[in-house]
Amino acid sequence: MKWILYLSDRLLFLTLLLCFLIAGLRIHLGVESTVVGYQLGRLKESEAALLEKRSQLLMQYSKMTTKQALARYSEASTGDRPGGKL
């Protein structure tokens, strides 16, 4: 009969240990998912800022590469000399 008590005590211990391990794993995964969520939020903010910067740079590039702008830059670099010669 002692072996039955020993076996039931051991089974109870292993069951409790397994329950604590599962609870600890669940807490750990909850914390990790929260941390990943905050990181994702920061990355989305960074992405939005970068997309806005990209849009501004594309607008600036578009303005600089119009025919009128290129003609102005060309005239400025040649110094309004006919043919651009020295």
C-alpha positions as CSV (number, residue, x, y, z in Angstrom):
1,M,0.0,0.0,0.0
2,K,2.9,2.4,0.6
3,W,3.8,2.2,-3.1
4,I,0.3,3.4,-4.0
5,L,0.7,6.4,-1.7
6,Y,4.2,7.0,-3.1
7,L,2.8,6.8,-6.6
8,S,-0.1,9.1,-6.0
9,D,2.2,11.7,-4.2
10,R,4.5,11.6,-7.1
11,L,1.7,11.9,-9.6
12,L,0.3,14.9,-7.7
13,F,3.7,16.5,-7.7
14,L,4.2,16.0,-11.4
15,T,0.7,17.3,-12.2
16,L,1.3,20.5,-10.1
17,L,4.7,21.0,-11.7
18,L,3.2,20.6,-15.2
19,C,0.4,23.1,-14.2
20,F,3.0,25.7,-13.0
21,L,5.1,25.2,-16.1
22,I,2.1,25.8,-18.4
23,A,1.0,28.8,-16.4
24,G,4.6,30.2,-16.6
25,L,4.7,29.6,-20.3
26,R,1.4,31.3,-20.8
27,I,2.5,34.4,-18.8
28,H,5.8,34.5,-20.8
29,L,4.0,34.4,-24.1
30,G,1.6,37.1,-23.0
31,V,4.4,39.4,-22.1
32,E,6.3,38.7,-25.3
33,S,3.3,39.3,-27.4
34,T,2.8,42.7,-25.7
35,V,6.4,43.6,-26.3
36,V,6.1,42.6,-29.9
37,G,2.9,44.7,-30.2
38,Y,4.7,47.8,-28.9
39,Q,7.6,47.2,-31.3
40,L,5.2,46.8,-34.2
41,G,3.5,50.1,-33.2
42,R,6.9,51.9,-33.2
43,L,7.8,50.4,-36.6
44,K,4.4,51.5,-38.1
45,E,5.1,55.1,-36.9
46,S,8.5,55.0,-38.4
47,E,7.1,53.6,-41.6
48,A,4.5,56.4,-41.8
49,A,7.3,59.0,-41.3
50,L,9.5,57.5,-43.9
51,L,6.6,57.3,-46.4
52,E,5.9,61.0,-45.8
53,K,9.5,61.9,-46.3
54,R,9.6,59.8,-49.5
55,S,6.5,61.7,-50.8
56,Q,8.1,65.0,-50.1
57,L,11.3,64.0,-51.8
58,L,9.4,62.8,-54.9
59,M,7.5,66.1,-55.1
60,Q,10.8,68.0,-54.8
61,Y,12.4,65.7,-57.5
62,S,9.3,66.3,-59.8
63,K,9.6,70.0,-59.4
64,M,13.3,70.0,-60.1
65,T,13.0,67.8,-63.3
66,T,10.4,69.9,-65.1
67,K,11.4,71.4,-68.4
68,Q,11.2,74.9,-66.9
69,A,13.3,74.1,-63.9
70,L,15.9,72.3,-66.1
71,A,16.1,75.3,-68.4
72,R,16.6,77.6,-65.4
73,Y,19.4,75.4,-64.1
74,S,21.0,75.2,-67.5
75,E,20.8,79.0,-67.9
76,A,22.3,79.5,-64.4
77,S,25.2,77.2,-65.0
78,T,26.1,78.7,-68.4
79,G,25.8,82.2,-67.1
80,D,23.3,83.3,-69.8
81,R,26.1,83.1,-72.4
82,P,25.0,82.2,-75.9
83,G,25.9,78.6,-76.5
84,G,27.2,78.3,-73.0
85,K,30.8,78.9,-74.2
86,L,33.5,80.7,-72.2
